[in-house]
């Protein structure tokens, strides 16, 4: 099943709420008033949390079902755009937030997206599935991320690491406890 079709069906049936553990961890590095772009925002659970903390949020996702549902919420400090993150424009943001996104795209798209983040954002927050974990049996695309390669790529793009962890227990999801990479960094 193509990825977009999978996610359209998934968000028609599911809509997780409440912030992820990663979003809560990121708030230690963020302050009210910052602009945040949530890349592949999905249900918006983390973006809604950020908006309630006083951040100015833009959620981008290519899934019409998710974006339509989020727009109906009419949340202060939050706007939602239905668009592929690979087609972002030049608007700058203080923070780019990408949870469970990088492992859902081919590496060429990841490279383009991270380059966009380096050019348009000062802070970057990433949570992704690590190649140190088992490949889950799923009906959609998933590419596990090598942390060494990711850290080298982020360093080449000018980011300095503020937080890095790679382990299970970071964010159990849907009955799984995958090995994840949690990373937060800034550009000078």
Backbone as CSV, one residue per row, in Angstrom:
resi,resn,N_x,N_y,N_z,CA_x,CA_y,CA_z,C_x,C_y,C_z
1,UNK,0.849,-1.179,0.000,0.000,0.000,0.000,0.895,1.243,0.000
2,UNK,0.648,2.215,-0.888,1.431,3.456,-0.882,1.298,4.179,0.460
3,UNK,2.350,4.908,0.838,2.400,5.549,2.157,1.246,6.508,2.397
4,UNK,0.938,7.379,1.445,-0.132,8.347,1.665,-1.462,7.641,1.909
5,UNK,-1.762,6.615,1.139,-2.999,5.863,1.318,-3.044,5.227,2.714
6,UNK,-1.904,4.683,3.146,-1.846,4.095,4.492,-2.207,5.138,5.546
7,UNK,-1.580,6.316,5.483,-1.796,7.334,6.511,-3.184,7.954,6.425
8,UNK,-3.727,8.128,5.221,-5.107,8.631,5.100,-6.062,7.688,5.843
9,UNK,-5.915,6.395,5.605,-6.776,5.412,6.286,-6.532,5.417,7.794
10,UNK,-5.266,5.487,8.189,-4.928,5.436,9.608,-5.539,6.614,10.362
11,UNK,-5.412,7.846,9.797,-5.933,9.028,10.498,-7.451,9.147,10.414
12,UNK,-8.075,8.423,9.519,-9.539,8.371,9.531,-10.033,7.563,10.731
13,UNK,-9.218,6.597,11.197,-9.612,5.721,12.311,-8.960,6.088,13.646
14,UNK,-7.798,6.715,13.600,-7.008,6.979,14.814,-6.650,8.452,14.890
15,UNK,-6.603,8.961,16.084,-6.154,10.332,16.268,-5.579,10.459,17.672
16,UNK,-4.319,10.048,17.851,-3.716,10.106,19.181,-3.752,11.529,19.744
17,UNK,-3.896,11.632,21.035,-3.901,12.946,21.674,-2.925,12.942,22.844
18,UNK,-2.659,14.108,23.365,-1.696,14.242,24.454,-0.295,14.222,23.900
19,UNK,0.596,15.011,24.448,1.947,15.114,23.905,2.755,13.834,24.085
20,UNK,3.651,13.603,23.159,4.579,12.482,23.266,5.626,12.800,24.333
21,UNK,6.289,11.793,24.865,7.393,12.052,25.797,8.474,12.939,25.161
22,UNK,8.712,12.764,23.857,9.728,13.575,23.184,9.334,15.056,23.166
23,UNK,8.075,15.358,22.907,7.634,16.759,22.904,7.857,17.391,24.281
24,UNK,7.559,16.638,25.318,7.779,17.163,26.673,9.270,17.437,26.919
25,UNK,10.123,16.540,26.425,11.570,16.739,26.595,12.037,17.970,25.824
26,UNK,11.497,18.169,24.639,11.896,19.314,23.814,11.561,20.643,24.474
27,UNK,10.460,20.694,25.226,10.055,21.952,25.861,11.123,22.495,26.796
28,UNK,12.004,21.660,27.296,13.095,22.146,28.152,14.051,23.046,27.375
29,UNK,14.004,22.986,26.029,14.897,23.768,25.180,14.175,24.897,24.450
30,UNK,12.870,25.036,24.686,12.053,26.007,23.959,11.399,26.980,24.929
31,UNK,11.051,28.164,24.420,10.360,29.166,25.243,9.180,29.724,24.465
32,UNK,8.201,30.211,25.202,7.014,30.807,24.593,7.421,31.894,23.609
33,UNK,6.656,31.995,22.537,6.902,33.019,21.532,7.707,32.551,20.331
34,UNK,8.413,31.426,20.468,9.175,30.912,19.332,8.225,30.399,18.252
35,UNK,8.683,30.434,17.008,7.909,29.846,15.914,8.418,28.428,15.678
36,UNK,7.470,27.485,15.559,7.788,26.063,15.400,7.078,25.533,14.165
37,UNK,7.803,24.812,13.334,7.173,24.074,12.248,7.270,22.598,12.585
38,UNK,6.111,21.951,12.652,6.054,20.521,12.936,5.944,19.805,11.592
39,UNK,7.007,19.125,11.225,7.122,18.475,9.922,6.512,17.082,9.984
40,UNK,5.521,16.821,9.152,4.800,15.556,9.235,4.028,15.503,10.544
41,UNK,3.216,16.524,10.801,2.586,16.701,12.122,1.557,15.633,12.473
42,UNK,1.046,14.895,11.483,0.100,13.814,11.780,-1.108,14.288,12.550
43,UNK,-1.364,13.700,13.702,-2.525,14.055,14.522,-2.371,15.421,15.183
44,UNK,-1.180,15.981,15.128,-0.946,17.289,15.732,-0.785,17.254,17.233
45,UNK,-0.705,16.070,17.803,-0.675,15.961,19.263,0.463,16.773,19.875
46,UNK,1.639,16.760,19.269,2.763,17.518,19.819,2.655,18.999,19.478
47,UNK,2.204,19.311,18.278,2.031,20.706,17.892,0.997,21.385,18.785
48,UNK,-0.090,20.697,19.096,-1.115,21.266,19.978,-0.542,21.519,21.372
49,UNK,0.292,20.620,21.841,0.971,20.810,23.124,1.853,22.056,23.074
50,UNK,2.635,22.206,22.005,3.507,23.379,21.863,2.679,24.668,21.820
51,UNK,1.567,24.661,21.089,0.715,25.846,21.001,0.179,26.227,22.384
52,UNK,-0.186,25.227,23.175,-0.691,25.505,24.536,0.407,26.059,25.444
53,UNK,1.665,25.830,25.074,2.792,26.350,25.850,3.193,27.746,25.371
54,UNK,2.446,28.301,24.408,2.691,29.667,23.939,3.609,29.776,22.742
55,UNK,3.918,28.668,22.079,4.716,28.725,20.863,3.785,28.966,19.674
56,UNK,4.292,29.620,18.643,3.533,29.886,17.420,3.823,28.757,16.452
57,UNK,2.805,27.955,16.149,3.016,26.674,15.485,2.419,26.585,14.090
58,UNK,3.157,25.941,13.225,2.691,25.582,11.889,2.877,24.085,11.744
59,UNK,1.806,23.382,11.444,1.875,21.943,11.218,1.771,21.654,9.736
60,UNK,2.668,20.821,9.231,2.667,20.450,7.815,2.558,18.934,7.721
61,UNK,1.593,18.472,6.932,1.450,17.052,6.684,0.784,16.877,5.328
62,UNK,1.134,15.810,4.632,0.526,15.575,3.316,-0.759,14.777,3.402
63,UNK,-1.163,14.415,4.580,-2.365,13.617,4.800,-3.579,14.541,4.993
64,UNK,-4.459,14.572,3.999,-5.628,15.458,4.039,-6.537,15.156,5.225
65,UNK,-6.711,13.892,5.557,-7.588,13.520,6.671,-7.088,14.130,7.977
66,UNK,-5.791,14.075,8.215,-5.216,14.622,9.452,-5.332,16.143,9.480
67,UNK,-4.940,16.795,8.403,-4.957,18.263,8.369,-6.384,18.794,8.472
68,UNK,-7.312,18.163,7.785,-8.713,18.591,7.851,-9.243,18.511,9.282
69,UNK,-8.941,17.433,9.951,-9.387,17.253,11.335,-8.762,18.306,12.255
70,UNK,-7.495,18.601,12.048,-6.805,19.595,12.879,-7.346,21.004,12.642
71,UNK,-7.617,21.344,11.395,-8.143,22.683,11.091,-9.472,22.932,11.794
72,UNK,-10.265,21.914,11.967,-11.569,22.065,12.629,-11.430,22.416,14.108
73,UNK,-10.266,22.158,14.692,-10.049,22.451,16.112,-9.913,23.948,16.390
74,UNK,-9.513,24.725,15.392,-9.351,26.182,15.528,-8.529,26.548,16.766
75,UNK,-7.309,26.077,16.782,-6.422,26.278,17.922,-5.667,27.599,17.789
76,UNK,-5.678,28.383,18.866,-4.909,29.627,18.882,-3.418,29.280,18.773
77,UNK,-2.669,30.079,18.064,-1.219,29.891,17.865,-0.888,28.725,16.952
78,UNK,-1.870,28.190,16.208,-1.564,27.037,15.356,-2.262,27.155,14.004
79,UNK,-1.503,26.848,12.960,-2.077,26.741,11.616,-1.601,25.425,11.016
80,UNK,-2.370,24.917,10.058,-2.079,23.604,9.484,-2.082,23.694,7.970
81,UNK,-1.068,23.109,7.371,-0.888,23.148,5.928,-0.848,21.718,5.402
82,UNK,-1.653,21.456,4.370,-1.636,20.144,3.730,-0.660,20.218,2.555
83,UNK,0.520,19.659,2.779,1.590,19.758,1.794,2.659,18.724,2.116
84,UNK,3.336,18.261,1.110,4.476,17.370,1.313,5.621,18.200,1.892
85,UNK,6.257,17.715,2.945,7.357,18.469,3.559,8.525,18.665,2.594
86,UNK,8.582,17.878,1.537,9.646,18.037,0.547,9.431,19.274,-0.319
87,UNK,8.279,19.927,-0.193,7.955,21.090,-1.022,7.845,22.373,-0.204
88,UNK,8.554,22.463,0.902,8.472,23.651,1.757,9.064,24.869,1.061
89,UNK,8.531,26.046,1.438,9.058,27.298,0.882,10.123,27.880,1.801
90,UNK,10.481,29.107,1.580,11.600,29.707,2.283,11.306,30.391,3.598
91,UNK,10.089,30.285,4.136,9.779,30.973,5.383,10.645,30.439,6.524
92,UNK,11.273,31.336,7.306,12.100,30.872,8.435,11.257,30.555,9.678
93,UNK,11.776,29.650,10.490,11.174,29.283,11.773,12.289,29.205,12.799
94,UNK,11.938,29.420,14.056,12.933,29.247,15.109,13.266,27.775,15.299
95,UNK,12.243,26.918,15.186,12.390,25.499,15.507,11.719,24.647,14.431
96,UNK,12.401,23.585,14.017,11.781,22.537,13.202,11.692,21.295,14.071
97,UNK,10.526,20.675,14.061,10.247,19.505,14.901,9.835,18.365,13.978
98,UNK,10.563,17.249,14.049,10.287,16.107,13.169,10.281,14.823,13.994
99,UNK,9.105,14.432,14.416,8.975,13.195,15.200,8.382,12.102,14.322
100,UNK,9.069,10.991,14.246,8.642,9.820,13.470,8.464,10.158,11.985
101,UNK,9.290,11.071,11.483,9.205,11.464,10.075,10.359,10.916,9.248
102,UNK,11.590,11.094,9.707,12.749,10.735,8.880,12.722,9.281,8.449
103,UNK,12.298,8.386,9.315,12.290,6.971,8.941,11.155,6.618,7.982
104,UNK,10.307,7.590,7.685,9.195,7.334,6.763,9.480,7.829,5.346
105,UNK,10.706,8.280,5.100,11.027,8.819,3.781,12.359,8.270,3.271
106,UNK,12.523,8.243,1.956,13.811,7.829,1.397,14.913,8.808,1.816
107,UNK,16.143,8.332,1.830,17.252,9.163,2.302,17.437,10.442,1.488
108,UNK,17.150,10.400,0.179,17.308,11.630,-0.617,16.353,12.715,-0.132
109,UNK,15.130,12.325,0.236,14.172,13.294,0.776,14.633,13.789,2.142
110,UNK,15.154,12.883,2.938,15.680,13.268,4.247,16.781,14.310,4.078
111,UNK,17.707,14.065,3.155,18.812,15.002,2.928,18.293,16.381,2.538
112,UNK,17.323,16.426,1.617,16.757,17.703,1.186,16.050,18.407,2.351
113,UNK,15.308,17.652,3.148,14.587,18.235,4.273,15.554,18.780,5.329
114,UNK,16.586,18.019,5.654,17.555,18.497,6.648,18.307,19.723,6.141
115,UNK,18.592,19.776,4.858,19.228,20.973,4.277,18.301,22.175,4.385
116,UNK,17.002,21.955,4.126,16.021,23.030,4.283,16.005,23.510,5.731
117,UNK,15.995,22.573,6.666,15.996,22.934,8.093,17.231,23.754,8.453
118,UNK,18.385,23.350,7.933,19.623,24.073,8.230,19.576,25.499,7.693
119,UNK,18.908,25.705,6.576,18.826,27.031,5.968,17.729,27.905,6.577
120,UNK,16.725,27.287,7.231,15.557,28.051,7.658,15.222,27.972,9.141
121,UNK,15.967,27.194,9.917,15.633,27.008,11.333,16.901,27.049,12.177
122,UNK,16.781,27.588,13.370,17.930,27.612,14.280,18.022,26.338,15.108
123,UNK,16.885,25.824,15.553,16.835,24.626,16.395,16.118,23.516,15.640
124,UNK,16.615,22.301,15.797,16.012,21.146,15.144,15.835,20.041,16.187
125,UNK,14.640,19.466,16.222,14.312,18.382,17.149,13.877,17.170,16.323
126,UNK,14.550,16.032,16.522,14.276,14.825,15.735,14.069,13.636,16.665
127,UNK,13.017,12.872,16.374,12.867,11.545,16.975,12.590,10.591,15.818
128,UNK,13.406,9.530,15.712,13.274,8.593,14.594,13.651,7.187,15.045
129,UNK,13.175,6.208,14.304,13.498,4.813,14.604,14.939,4.512,14.218
130,UNK,15.639,3.864,15.116,17.055,3.526,14.937,17.219,2.178,14.244
131,UNK,18.324,2.036,13.526,18.632,0.740,12.915,19.137,-0.268,13.949
132,UNK,19.268,0.161,15.200,19.633,-0.769,16.269,18.426,-1.569,16.760
133,UNK,17.252,-1.224,16.279,16.043,-1.920,16.693,15.556,-2.869,15.618
134,UNK,14.587,-3.671,15.987,13.993,-4.623,15.042,13.116,-3.894,14.042
135,UNK,13.060,-4.420,12.849,12.176,-3.871,11.828,10.765,-4.366,12.116
136,UNK,9.838,-3.451,12.395,8.480,-3.891,12.692,7.791,-4.404,11.434
137,UNK,6.865,-5.305,11.631,6.088,-5.855,10.526,4.960,-4.872,10.234
138,UNK,5.152,-4.047,9.221,4.174,-3.017,8.882,3.832,-3.073,7.407
139,UNK,2.698,-2.456,7.075,2.273,-2.417,5.682,2.589,-1.075,5.020
140,UNK,3.563,-0.344,5.563,3.951,0.917,4.952,5.470,1.070,5.024
141,UNK,5.981,2.024,4.277,7.414,2.239,4.151,8.038,2.633,5.490
142,UNK,9.154,2.041,5.794,9.898,2.410,6.982,11.371,2.122,6.731
143,UNK,12.211,3.123,6.913,13.651,3.009,6.741,14.289,3.341,8.089
144,UNK,14.950,2.388,8.694,15.564,2.639,9.995,16.816,3.491,9.817
145,UNK,17.067,4.352,10.794,18.106,5.376,10.696,19.357,4.956,11.465
146,UNK,20.502,5.124,10.843,21.787,4.888,11.499,22.192,6.175,12.207
147,UNK,22.327,6.121,13.520,22.594,7.346,14.291,23.933,7.981,13.933
148,UNK,24.964,7.170,13.694,26.272,7.732,13.333,26.203,8.530,12.047
149,UNK,25.531,7.972,11.051,25.384,8.682,9.769,24.551,9.946,9.946
150,UNK,23.477,9.865,10.740,22.630,11.035,10.969,23.406,12.133,11.697
151,UNK,24.132,11.769,12.744,24.898,12.772,13.496,25.955,13.439,12.618
152,UNK,26.619,12.663,11.772,27.623,13.232,10.861,26.970,14.199,9.880
153,UNK,25.817,13.818,9.366,25.083,14.670,8.419,24.677,15.985,9.091
154,UNK,24.139,15.903,10.291,23.713,17.099,11.014,24.895,18.007,11.346
155,UNK,26.016,17.408,11.692,27.230,18.180,11.965,27.702,18.913,10.708
156,UNK,27.707,18.216,9.573,28.099,18.854,8.306,27.191,20.027,7.952
157,UNK,25.936,19.949,8.380,24.982,21.025,8.110,25.110,22.181,9.114
158,UNK,26.028,22.049,10.063,26.296,23.139,10.998,25.553,23.068,12.313
159,UNK,24.930,21.939,12.603,24.216,21.804,13.870,25.145,21.308,14.975
160,UNK,24.942,21.822,16.161,25.629,21.374,17.368,24.625,20.600,18.213
161,UNK,25.014,19.450,18.692,24.115,18.594,19.463,23.935,19.112,20.885
162,UNK,22.672,19.250,21.291,22.330,19.584,22.676,21.898,18.342,23.445
163,UNK,21.210,17.431,22.743,20.717,16.205,23.369,20.801,15.086,22.342
164,UNK,21.318,13.947,22.775,21.329,12.757,21.927,21.159,11.533,22.808
165,UNK,20.165,10.726,22.469,19.967,9.429,23.112,19.534,8.444,22.042
166,UNK,19.948,7.200,22.218,19.526,6.136,21.321,19.282,4.893,22.169
167,UNK,18.006,4.576,22.339,17.649,3.428,23.180,16.157,3.181,23.092
168,UNK,15.730,2.077,23.707,14.300,1.860,23.846,13.840,2.596,25.103
169,UNK,12.556,2.593,25.353,12.020,3.263,26.533,11.780,4.755,26.358
170,UNK,12.135,5.310,25.205,11.980,6.744,25.006,10.542,7.133,24.683
171,UNK,9.861,6.307,23.903,8.516,6.665,23.473,7.766,5.429,22.986
172,UNK,7.339,4.571,23.904,6.562,3.410,23.476,5.329,3.851,22.678
173,UNK,5.044,3.114,21.610,3.941,3.492,20.729,3.227,2.235,20.233
174,UNK,1.903,2.261,20.284,1.070,1.169,19.776,1.547,-0.213,20.213
175,UNK,1.834,-0.394,21.481,2.250,-1.691,21.984,3.690,-2.048,21.683
176,UNK,4.445,-1.155,21.067,5.864,-1.377,20.762,6.714,-0.462,21.643
177,UNK,7.939,-0.855,21.842,8.911,0.004,22.511,10.172,0.000,21.653
178,UNK,10.117,0.694,20.518,11.235,0.640,19.574,12.477,1.364,20.076
179,UNK,13.632,0.970,19.543,14.860,1.726,19.785,14.754,2.985,18.936
180,UNK,14.846,4.132,19.602,14.691,5.422,18.935,15.950,6.259,19.065
181,UNK,16.055,7.195,18.164,17.051,8.264,18.243,16.295,9.524,18.643
182,UNK,16.673,10.111,19.748,16.174,11.430,20.153,17.338,12.393,20.027
183,UNK,17.144,13.453,19.266,18.230,14.401,19.006,17.675,15.816,18.970
184,UNK,18.338,16.723,19.633,18.020,18.156,19.576,19.335,18.883,19.329
185,UNK,19.320,19.793,18.379,20.523,20.549,18.068,20.205,21.969,17.636
186,UNK,21.248,22.791,17.616,21.107,24.195,17.207,22.191,24.562,16.212
187,UNK,21.883,25.553,15.412,22.878,26.158,14.521,23.298,27.485,15.141
188,UNK,24.553,27.794,15.049,25.067,29.049,15.617,24.577,30.242,14.806
